[in-house]
């Protein structure tokens, strides 16, 4: 019976372009990743995500920076993103939840792909897809910061006068309509722009991977019919620092991984009296969380019966 039910999913005349279990693992993985990206074509959720990212970057942040440039008669350097991601990290995490809401990305032909390519290649393709989407998501948000700042942009390896002044003088930043820039003071004082971008890149990628793998894991646990729980739990995790700060010690939320996109919350000055963790400790913890979630996803994926997708 099992063989008969499996055979009905396999086409009688397989395509020459479709790999089989006899082809290499790398080829099968690349083939499945390509198919997954092709499946995004015409996806309404991706279109909605792009619109959402444009709105959350343009209106609350870069439009105000543009107005500040005109008011103060300064241009801005392309290093606004580490400050933006630190202030609007909740919105960026919410966007990543929308991006990975379909994890583990099962579709009508997933059973055929698993039977033809094997579970290992199928799982590997999903992991590669998640990493690639996390990287592309980060790059897209960085590019938006550059595009929206183009009319008032100039290149320098320094932070530039606008960021220096508005990050060190709250009254000036507030009067210029960019009060959020005052949060960047520890970043500007302790890091160079390139250092801030490097830390921001690693932390952001690990955060997005953590969100994607958490949704992946929950979806495997509850099944396809209840996969919305994955996004809901990921959303609760993303907002958990706010709950911890609201109902407990204000510092508690800073120790929770979901809040580690706030670069200014780290002990950047290496002050021994500062109770906050360093950015390197945060990277190690996030990396370990990603490894643990990946392992749990792999174990559940290997045990799951895909002959009948729920």
Buried (B, 14 or more C-beta within 10 A) or exposed (E): EEEEEEEEBEEEEEEEEBBEEEBEBEEBBBBBBEBBEEBBEEEEEBEEBEEBBEEBBBEBBBEBBBBBBEEBEBBBBBBBBBBBBBBBBBBBBBBBBBBBBBBBBBEEEBBBBBBBBBBBBBBBBBBBBBBEBBBEBBEEBBEBBEEBBEEBBEEEEEBBBBBBBBBBBBEBBBBBBBBBBBBBBBBBBBBEBEBBBBBBBBBBBBBBBBBBBBBBBBBBBBEEEEBEBBBBBBBEBBBBBBEBBEEEEEEBBBBBBBBBBBBBBBBBEEEEEEEBBEBEEBBEBBBEBBEEBBEBBBEBBEEBEBEEBE
